[in-house]
Amino acid sequence: MADYITTYTGIHMIPSEPKAEDFQIDDIAHALPLICRGNGHVKTFWSVGQHCIACAKEAAARQLPDRIVLACLLHDAGECYLSDVPRPVKKEMPDYQSMEKTLLSVIYRKFLGSDLTEAESRAVKEIDDALLWYDLENLLGELQLGKIPEIHIGLSYEVRPFTDVEEEYLELYYQYSGEEMPKTVCIEELADEFEAMFDGWSQFLNKKTCEIISLPDADNDYADREDEDEELYDEIAFSDDYVRLPDKYELREKNVMYDFAESVGGNKGDRLFSALHGRHPYRYFKDTADRLDLLQEYYDFRFASYCSFAEEWCKENGLKYHHKKRGGKTR
């Protein structure tokens, strides 16, 4: 078995020999929300990622420098590669402590430019200890003695989707690092494009801006190509910045219809299956779904299928993506 671990973004890194290029903020932001605090011995799932976000927000609420806010966000990043070890166990593991210290030092130098000073480390530890006090009280129901630490943020221990925590972690990182957040593809907007596709048109996504461009095909009898369309086609043909979206054939809507009919089942499902074996199956299927009062349910099913297809397509093309939050705001 290999001595390295494979990260979320596909990096092979050796925890005992960390290098700056081994660490990507996307790996850290993805892994920490999936690791439960306290080895899972908690009333409800509360991730290391949520803890780090709370620490960063507390540092910001105390009006500490951006560098300390980032340090709080990153202070448990070594657990992405070494796992979370409870303090009573960790103190009996000097080799683990040494490896964790080395990892964290490289992480701080990579993302902050230098390791923490003693004063900065104390500031981070004070916030970490304060939030731990509340974690123990609320997640384990363990009565803590002594003075209650004062914090400046509201704490909610609600269970959140992993992706929400991951995206909030990234948002905080880019907010306080000064780096520009990379453009990402919105899965729901991409699925909308899939649903709106027409024959005779081709769609292309600009990988740098995530803008989607629609251009008429050469054999489109209903739309003439303008000079600017020709120029765009030439630009796309000789550039690595664009990737063509799948066409209607590749989306295989008929397969989606079969899957929907199977999910409906019973007599209604049988009628939907029958509609797919007649003339004009696409139209007949939707007419049948409408008569069965299932048309909107089918459209919702198709949209969810296209969202899943969009995710796989993004992964195959090495594109970063996000989902749209409830209420229409991207997350």
Secondary structure, DSSP 8 states (H G I E B T S, - for coil): --SSEE-TT--EE-TTS--GGG--HHHHHHHGGGSBGGGG-SSS--BHHHHHHHHHHHHHHTT--HHHHHHHHHTTTTHHHH----HHHHTT-HHHHHHHHHHHHHHHHHHHSS---HHHHHHHHHHHHHHHHHHHHHHS-----S-----SS--------HHHHHHHHHHHHHHHH-------EEHHHHHHHHHT--TTEEEEEETTT--EEEEE-TT-SSS---HHHHHHHHHHHT-SSEEE---HHHHTHHHHHHHHHHHH-HHHHHHHHHHTTSSSHHHHHHHHHHHTT-HHHHHHHHHHHHHHHHHHHHHHTT--EE-B-GGG-B-
